[in-house]
């Protein structure tokens, strides 16, 4: 048998798990036992080195932010955190709890024995289980690590491929028809494929129909607004209303992703187009693209391997007055963020003010103030990386069919990383948005890039400021008088 050690943090303590594997029973011949030992050791070494290389490449920036007492190693499976091996005493209950957590996390095979010991680097918890605050990482280190950390993959290539095909086919169709003026309608209709990402097929069908129907309503209102010529301030006001209503309806329909980012983008982009195609043609194009996205969402039923049970889904919680009130507060926050960012961009005389409004709503997604601020900063970092990529795409003056392929590829890459690393996803979302805009209505590429950069900064900082203001208000309200 042989033993392999791995370590990670459990309940504020660093835990080392020793995995002891039996290679063969006593009846196996010595030569076979030695051969099995060599093969298992070789596989273990290759596995450990592979994960170590992937970790070094994937989180190189994050490693620079680690302190001298905390470092990361990759052993066997996953990434765990460990510290210098200063042994600390632990109670039997603590060892049993840590060993159970280790078995659950590592998913050890039946028959594997684990031994657990607590090691140092931080002070042991007190009776309440709290860790000494002096041993915690600085907030700046934690924030920097959050900016560059990447979540594990969850078969992201499946929804990414559906979304890429869902936007590529309609754009190629309008290109072959010589109707690139309909490209913007096809692009936003394809957004229906984003919803119901990993849901079972029946639930995904219902989710995409609701999401696609809401997007069609936004496209229709946007096309009518473009014909009304409401002016820049009217557009900011109406887009802010769309931000609030879109957030409320997305929450009511239980759409994921939630919020109204896509609705703001679709409304303001279409309403800003000066030369509109006939209304029925634009709506028909968007509706046909929604249908394509829904069909692609059910394509997995063709293969028994990916088919899911066609069961009726009953939500765990019902819509209550408390839920409605929470949605109303969230909608008001989205409206305020979009209105402030759009007004500031309009006052500064920057084109494409809706990019600032979209960026302002990004930090509003998250379970904590730190998560929201991190998301806003990731939006900035990812956008500036995406601007470099966009410049390399637009400046060579590619043909229209080449731009369509770029849009489909960017959509695929964005969906691959949108749940794993938001900044990296934004590096592909930026060329996706700008190339789609350039495809429908060619403009000066340098002006387009400059507007995107400035408005992203405006919107992200407005959103972060709102998040911090709300967080400060909540802390003040919790403090005793």
Phi and psi in degrees as a GROMACS rama.xvg file:
@    title "Ramachandran Plot"
@    xaxis  label "Phi"
@    yaxis  label "Psi"
@TYPE xy
-144.628  162.911  UNK-2
-125.288  137.39  UNK-3
-127.373  131.29  UNK-4
-101.513  144.687  UNK-5
-141.012  161.529  UNK-6
-142.024  150.665  UNK-7
-162.901  174.24  UNK-8
-94.1773  133.598  UNK-9
-137.566  117.554  UNK-10
54.0244  42.3526  UNK-11
81.7861  0.414701  UNK-12
-120.948  151.222  UNK-13
-88.305  128.417  UNK-14
-118.866  132.595  UNK-15
-108.481  127.295  UNK-16
-111.845  124.867  UNK-17
-102.213  116.51  UNK-18
-97.4185  121.067  UNK-19
-109.776  117.798  UNK-20
-108.107  131.803  UNK-21
-88.2431  126.716  UNK-22
-88.8865  -34.503  UNK-23
-164.219  157.121  UNK-24
-86.0852  -179.262  UNK-25
-68.5026  -17.3187  UNK-26
-82.3595  -12.1345  UNK-27
-74.9551  142.08  UNK-28
-66.5761  150.33  UNK-29
-55.9119  -40.0583  UNK-30
-64.15  -43.1084  UNK-31
-63.8007  -37.3532  UNK-32
-64.5665  -43.3221  UNK-33
-65.1714  -41.8132  UNK-34
-62.9873  -42.4077  UNK-35
-62.9492  -38.7086  UNK-36
-60.3644  -46.1569  UNK-37
-63.5368  -42.1915  UNK-38
-65.494  -43.7549  UNK-39
-66.3006  -42.6269  UNK-40
-60.5106  -42.5753  UNK-41
-63.3446  -44.6965  UNK-42
-63.6556  -39.9173  UNK-43
-64.2797  -42.3805  UNK-44
-65.497  -45.1291  UNK-45
-61.9022  -42.0708  UNK-46
-63.1866  -45.61  UNK-47
-65.2063  -43.4698  UNK-48
-64.2397  -40.2843  UNK-49
-61.4836  -45.9235  UNK-50
-66.8373  -35.0559  UNK-51
-65.0922  -43.5588  UNK-52
-63.4814  -43.2097  UNK-53
-62.3255  -38.6237  UNK-54
-67.6409  -41.0183  UNK-55
-64.0026  -42.912  UNK-56
-71.5416  -38.7723  UNK-57
-77.3624  -28.2382  UNK-58
-130.93  41.2881  UNK-59
-62.1702  -41.7806  UNK-60
-66.4437  -40.1931  UNK-61
-63.5732  -32.395  UNK-62
-65.3063  -31.4912  UNK-63
-66.3226  -21.7067  UNK-64
-89.14  -3.00697  UNK-65
-75.8512  150.516  UNK-66
-82.9617  173.177  UNK-67
-68.3941  -26.1695  UNK-68
-92.942  -7.62497  UNK-69
-124.414  127.25  UNK-70
-144.441  167.193  UNK-71
-115.868  142.658  UNK-72
-130.681  152.184  UNK-73
-115.729  116.416  UNK-74
-132.445  129.716  UNK-75
63.6962  -79.2907  UNK-76
-141.436  140.654  UNK-77
77.3143  180  UNK-78
-121.152  124.511  UNK-79
-126.167  157.164  UNK-80
-103.196  134.067  UNK-81
-137.145  170.269  UNK-82
-132.948  172.755  UNK-83
-55.6836  139.803  UNK-84
-77.9905  78.1737  UNK-85
-102.356  110.752  UNK-86
-71.6374  135.587  UNK-87
-123.643  146.523  UNK-88
-68.9164  151.588  UNK-89
-144.542  149.238  UNK-90
-76.3102  163.542  UNK-91
-62.7277  -38.0234  UNK-92
-64.1445  -40.0917  UNK-93
-64.6658  -40.4237  UNK-94
-65.3081  -42.4896  UNK-95
-64.0202  -42.3634  UNK-96
-63.2038  -43.1798  UNK-97
-67.377  -38.5188  UNK-98
-65.2734  -40.103  UNK-99
-64.2505  -41.8385  UNK-100
-63.4652  -38.292  UNK-101
-65.4947  -44.0167  UNK-102
-61.5304  -41.4309  UNK-103
-66.478  -39.2212  UNK-104
-75.2401  -41.0707  UNK-105
-82.6347  -15.654  UNK-106
52.5381  58.4758  UNK-107
-69.7688  149.38  UNK-108
-69.5881  158.738  UNK-109
-63.3214  135.816  UNK-110
96.1135  -7.49387  UNK-111
-83.7546  133.099  UNK-112
-101.252  144.581  UNK-113
-125.482  140.062  UNK-114
-117.873  140.363  UNK-115
-125.25  135.756  UNK-116
-138.938  145.99  UNK-117
-87.7817  133.249  UNK-118
-121.264  167.971  UNK-119
-93.1222  -155.085  UNK-120
112.358  -27.7075  UNK-121
-137.873  161.663  UNK-122
-74.0598  147.038  UNK-123
-66.9919  153.701  UNK-124
-71.2243  161.189  UNK-125
-84.0025  -169.202  UNK-126
-63.1461  -27.1111  UNK-127
-82.9204  -6.61649  UNK-128
90.454  2.96395  UNK-129
-82.4351  148.886  UNK-130
-100.909  143.705  UNK-131
-57.0081  126.763  UNK-132
-64.5032  -22.7375  UNK-133
-69.5189  -18.3587  UNK-134
-93.1519  -4.1155  UNK-135
-78.1312  157.367  UNK-136
-69.7843  148.834  UNK-137
-61.6559  150.357  UNK-138
-60.6779  -35.2296  UNK-139
-64.8681  -38.4085  UNK-140
-66.5132  -42.2871  UNK-141
-62.8466  -42.118  UNK-142
-64.9823  -43.2974  UNK-143
-64.7639  -38.1424  UNK-144
-66.8552  -37.5081  UNK-145
-64.2882  -32.3094  UNK-146
-65.9618  -31.1606  UNK-147
-112.795  -2.76374  UNK-148
-71.4246  152.128  UNK-149
-128.828  129.82  UNK-150
-76.2984  158.373  UNK-151
-68.8479  157.611  UNK-152
-75.3444  148.657  UNK-153
-134.709  59.1512  UNK-154
54.0165  45.6625  UNK-155
-67.7613  -17.9453  UNK-156
-69.1551  -22.7973  UNK-157
-67.3305  -58.0824  UNK-158
-65.36  -30.5391  UNK-159
-63.5033  -42.1995  UNK-160
-66.5747  -40.7798  UNK-161
-60.3972  -45.1776  UNK-162
-67.4025  -38.6155  UNK-163
-65.6756  -44.6786  UNK-164
-67.4525  -36.9572  UNK-165
-64.2348  -28.5959  UNK-166
-96.0921  -27.7827  UNK-167
-71.9612  -42.5386  UNK-168
-62.6954  -49.5241  UNK-169
-62.4537  -38.173  UNK-170
-67.7809  -37.9011  UNK-171
-65.1456  -34.8918  UNK-172
-65.4496  -47.8676  UNK-173
-68.3889  -28.7836  UNK-174
-67.6158  -44.8298  UNK-175
-65.4452  -30.3822  UNK-176
-80.2793  -6.45724  UNK-177
69.9768  30.1084  UNK-178
-123.159  62.0382  UNK-179
-66.9094  -13.3382  UNK-180
-67.5441  -16.5392  UNK-181
-93.6479  0.20504  UNK-182
-62.4184  -37.7469  UNK-183
-65.9042  -34.817  UNK-184
-69.4393  -38.892  UNK-185
-67.0457  -38.3541  UNK-186
-62.6497  -47.0665  UNK-187
-76.6675  -26.8858  UNK-188
-65.2612  -32.1798  UNK-189
-68.9344  -14.4479  UNK-190
-64.1458  -15.804  UNK-191
-61.3245  -28.4031  UNK-192
-71.4483  -12.3777  UNK-193
-73.938  -28.63  UNK-194
-79.0229  155.638  UNK-195
64.1123  39.0521  UNK-196
-51.9653  -57.1079  UNK-197
-116.669  22.1674  UNK-198
-82.1929  157.408  UNK-199
-59.2943  160.439  UNK-200
-61.366  -41.3935  UNK-201
-66.6341  -43.8569  UNK-202
-68.1232  -36.7642  UNK-203
-63.5101  -38.6842  UNK-204
-59.5803  -47.784  UNK-205
-64.4485  -41.6217  UNK-206
-64.7721  -44.2184  UNK-207
-70.5842  -31.153  UNK-208
-66.8112  -41.2651  UNK-209
-67.6327  -44.9489  UNK-210
-65.484  -40.9349  UNK-211
-66.8966  -38.7531  UNK-212
-64.0192  -41.1274  UNK-213
-64.6966  -39.4782  UNK-214
-66.2551  -38.1937  UNK-215
-62.9616  -38.9092  UNK-216
-63.053  -41.1157  UNK-217
-64.904  -42.3407  UNK-218
-62.5699  -41.6109  UNK-219
-63.0463  -46.9244  UNK-220
-63.0043  -38.1696  UNK-221
-65.3217  -42.396  UNK-222
-64.4993  -38.0542  UNK-223
-68.6796  -36.6706  UNK-224
-65.6013  -38.465  UNK-225
-61.4224  -32.9551  UNK-226
-79.1286  -17.8803  UNK-227
-85.7191  -15.5038  UNK-228
53.4194  68.1764  UNK-229
-83.5398  -10.1748  UNK-230
84.4647  170.076  UNK-231
-64.3912  -40.4709  UNK-232
-72.5343  -36.398  UNK-233
-64.1936  -36.3764  UNK-234
-66.4223  -40.287  UNK-235
-63.1053  -43.5201  UNK-236
-64.5476  -46.3381  UNK-237
-67.9998  -37.8977  UNK-238
-65.0505  -33.9994  UNK-239
-66.9727  -39.1128  UNK-240
-63.9789  -40.7689  UNK-241
-61.9579  -37.6564  UNK-242
-60.4935  -45.006  UNK-243
-68.6708  -48.0622  UNK-244
-67.0874  -39.3038  UNK-245
-62.6018  -40.1874  UNK-246
-64.9262  -42.6008  UNK-247
-64.3355  -46.6641  UNK-248
-70.7216  -35.4885  UNK-249
-63.377  -39.6842  UNK-250
-69.3243  -38.2083  UNK-251
-66.5283  -37.2255  UNK-252
-84.3995  -1.92009  UNK-253
57.4164  45.4906  UNK-254
-82.8793  140.8  UNK-255
-131.719  120.668  UNK-256
-72.926  146.593  UNK-257
-86.2016  -169.704  UNK-258
79.54  -172.095  UNK-259
-128.214  24.2676  UNK-260
-57.3246  -48.0265  UNK-261
-66.5811  -33.9963  UNK-262
-71.9094  -38.9587  UNK-263
-62.0671  -47.0694  UNK-264
-60.004  -48.7551  UNK-265
-63.7394  -46.825  UNK-266
-61.889  -53.6903  UNK-267
-68.9909  -36.0592  UNK-268
-66.0811  -44.4742  UNK-269
-71.7781  -40.5496  UNK-270
-67.4165  -19.9142  UNK-271
-87.1002  -9.33963  UNK-272
-71.3273  122.024  UNK-273
-71.4734  -44.3535  UNK-274
-101.877  100.958  UNK-275
-90.0982  139.868  UNK-276
-72.4886  170.519  UNK-277
-52.9619  141.25  UNK-278
-57.4786  -45.0459  UNK-279
-65.599  -31.5037  UNK-280
-70.1148  -42.181  UNK-281
-64.3031  -45.1014  UNK-282
-67.8144  -38.5747  UNK-283
-63.373  -40.6287  UNK-284
-62.7519  -45.7265  UNK-285
-64.1044  -41.6357  UNK-286
-65.6621  -41.1614  UNK-287
-63.5939  -36.7719  UNK-288
-68.6476  -36.8248  UNK-289
-61.8455  -43.1619  UNK-290
-61.0987  -42.4367  UNK-291
-61.4146  -43.3694  UNK-292
-62.857  -40.8739  UNK-293
-66.3777  -41.0111  UNK-294
-63.2444  -42.8531  UNK-295
-64.1739  -32.8398  UNK-296
-65.2412  -23.0356  UNK-297
-101.123  4.7894  UNK-298
-63.7693  -25.8163  UNK-299
-62.2718  -21.2473  UNK-300
-65.509  -16.0173  UNK-301
-73.5748  -20.5121  UNK-302
-114.606  119.41  UNK-303
-55.6737  -28.7041  UNK-304
-63.0509  -34.8269  UNK-305
-104.743  0.1416  UNK-306
-72.7798  139.418  UNK-307
-113.763  158.023  UNK-308
-63.6691  138.151  UNK-309
-89.0515  74.3126  UNK-310
-109.504  146.449  UNK-311
-72.9176  132.053  UNK-312
-98.567  127.57  UNK-313
-111.569  118.732  UNK-314
-58.6014  144.002  UNK-315
-67.9504  -31.5369  UNK-316
-123.429  142.628  UNK-317
-91.1716  160.5  UNK-318
-72.0426  121.543  UNK-319
-120.235  171.566  UNK-320
-62.7204  -34.0402  UNK-321
-66.0028  -39.5354  UNK-322
-64.6368  -41.7008  UNK-323
-62.7227  -42.6  UNK-324
-63.8098  -38.9791  UNK-325
-65.4423  -41.1804  UNK-326
-64.1558  -36.9819  UNK-327
-65.0331  -41.3138  UNK-328
-65.3437  -43.0067  UNK-329
-64.3265  -39.7079  UNK-330
-63.7992  -40.3894  UNK-331
-63.1041  -36.5848  UNK-332
-66.3143  -42.3875  UNK-333
-63.6201  -42.3611  UNK-334
-60.8403  -45.3646  UNK-335
-64.7691  -43.0984  UNK-336
-63.081  -45.5437  UNK-337
-65.0253  -40.6432  UNK-338
-66.2216  -43.8599  UNK-339
-64.9782  -47.1322  UNK-340
-66.5276  -42.7618  UNK-341
-65.0622  -38.9655  UNK-342
-65.9794  -42.873  UNK-343
-64.1367  -42.73  UNK-344
-65.4344  -36.8246  UNK-345
-68.5266  -39.841  UNK-346
-62.7048  -34.897  UNK-347
-79.7969  -7.04109  UNK-348
72.7284  31.2717  UNK-349
-92.55  141.12  UNK-350
-76.4038  164.045  UNK-351
56.1927  54.1182  UNK-352
-62.058  -21.1551  UNK-353
-68.0135  -19.8666  UNK-354
-66.1484  -36.4389  UNK-355
-66.5649  -38.065  UNK-356
-67.3577  -40.0307  UNK-357
-65.1305  -45.7116  UNK-358
-64.1279  -30.1639  UNK-359
-68.9608  -26.3749  UNK-360
-86.3262  -13.2048  UNK-361
-62.9013  -46.4802  UNK-362
-68.994  -6.04757  UNK-363
-80.3878  -5.84574  UNK-364
-97.4046  124.543  UNK-365
151.747  159.243  UNK-366
-91.4969  -12.5024  UNK-367
-144.284  165.53  UNK-368
-64.066  -39.1349  UNK-369
-65.0239  -41.2102  UNK-370
-63.6647  -37.025  UNK-371
-70.7725  -42.0815  UNK-372
-63.8664  -41.2352  UNK-373
-59.1616  -41.6638  UNK-374
-65.2639  -39.187  UNK-375
-64.5049  -41.9244  UNK-376
-67.4271  -37.1932  UNK-377
-63.8125  -34.3809  UNK-378
-61.1805  -42.4762  UNK-379
-66.8863  -50.1349  UNK-380
-61.7476  -46.0768  UNK-381
-64.969  -37.4951  UNK-382
-65.0228  -43.5461  UNK-383
-68.4116  -34.4953  UNK-384
-66.5513  -39.2112  UNK-385
-67.1576  -29.9907  UNK-386
-65.7984  -36.5635  UNK-387
-63.8624  -44.2196  UNK-388
-65.0077  -39.7749  UNK-389
-63.9936  -39.8677  UNK-390
-61.1669  -39.6934  UNK-391
-67.2429  -23.5203  UNK-392
-86.774  -44.3752  UNK-393
-83.2101  -34.7379  UNK-394
-65.3187  -33.2639  UNK-395
-70.1391  -5.21666  UNK-396
60.6642  65.6554  UNK-397
-73.2952  160.556  UNK-398
-72.4153  163.972  UNK-399
-63.0074  -41.9628  UNK-400
-66.8213  -30.4998  UNK-401
-69.7973  -36.5521  UNK-402
-65.6548  -35.2149  UNK-403
-62.8015  -43.4107  UNK-404
-64.0435  -36.6981  UNK-405
-64.0911  -41.9286  UNK-406
-62.5857  -45.9116  UNK-407
-63.1073  -41.5138  UNK-408
-66.0456  -40.6114  UNK-409
-65.9008  -36.9741  UNK-410
-63.3137  -42.6702  UNK-411
-61.3414  -48.1871  UNK-412
-65.1852  -39.3261  UNK-413
-62.5345  -43.4121  UNK-414
-71.4632  -23.9634  UNK-415
-66.9953  -32.3801  UNK-416
-117.354  -0.410832  UNK-417
-63.8922  -31.4496  UNK-418
-95.9292  -9.40207  UNK-419
-101.375  -42.8373  UNK-420
-152.546  102.792  UNK-421
-65.0374  -38.1638  UNK-422
-63.0876  -43.2104  UNK-423
-64.846  -38.6007  UNK-424
-63.2674  -38.7103  UNK-425
-65.4352  -26.1021  UNK-426
-63.5042  -21.715  UNK-427
-103.916  -27.5556  UNK-428
-65.3833  -37.3788  UNK-429
-60.7683  -52.5322  UNK-430
-64.5873  -30.3558  UNK-431
-60.094  -48.5345  UNK-432
-68.5163  -44.2871  UNK-433
-72.6744  -39.0898  UNK-434
-68.8543  -37.2222  UNK-435
-63.4174  -40.0549  UNK-436
-64.5268  -42.8022  UNK-437
-68.2698  -32.7083  UNK-438
-65.1239  -43.1846  UNK-439
-76.466  -40.3841  UNK-440
-141.789  91.5848  UNK-441
-59.984  135.481  UNK-442
-139.101  -174.474  UNK-443
-70.6159  119.602  UNK-444
-64.234  -37.7388  UNK-445
-65.771  -39.6954  UNK-446
-65.7807  -40.1824  UNK-447
-61.0201  -44.716  UNK-448
-66.1195  -41.2987  UNK-449
-65.7618  -41.9997  UNK-450
-61.3699  -42.4761  UNK-451
-62.6986  -42.7384  UNK-452
-64.0708  -50.4336  UNK-453
-66.3325  -43.2877  UNK-454
-71.7705  -30.351  UNK-455
-65.003  -41.3279  UNK-456
-62.0746  -45.1389  UNK-457
-60.8337  -52.1593  UNK-458
-64.4374  -43.2693  UNK-459
-64.5303  -41.5914  UNK-460
-69.7682  -34.1314  UNK-461
-63.9666  -45.913  UNK-462
-62.8907  -43.9745  UNK-463
-63.9555  -40.1921  UNK-464
-61.8636  -40.511  UNK-465
-64.3409  -41.8521  UNK-466
-62.1899  -45.457  UNK-467
-67.0978  -37.0707  UNK-468
-64.5496  -42.845  UNK-469
-65.9697  -39.3248  UNK-470
-64.1253  -42.856  UNK-471
-64.255  -39.962  UNK-472
-63.593  -41.1121  UNK-473
-66.3983  -38.2539  UNK-474
-66.623  -39.6766  UNK-475
-65.4958  -40.2948  UNK-476
-68.1161  -27.0124  UNK-477
-81.2696  -20.8857  UNK-478
-70.5609  139.968  UNK-479
-67.7076  144.494  UNK-480
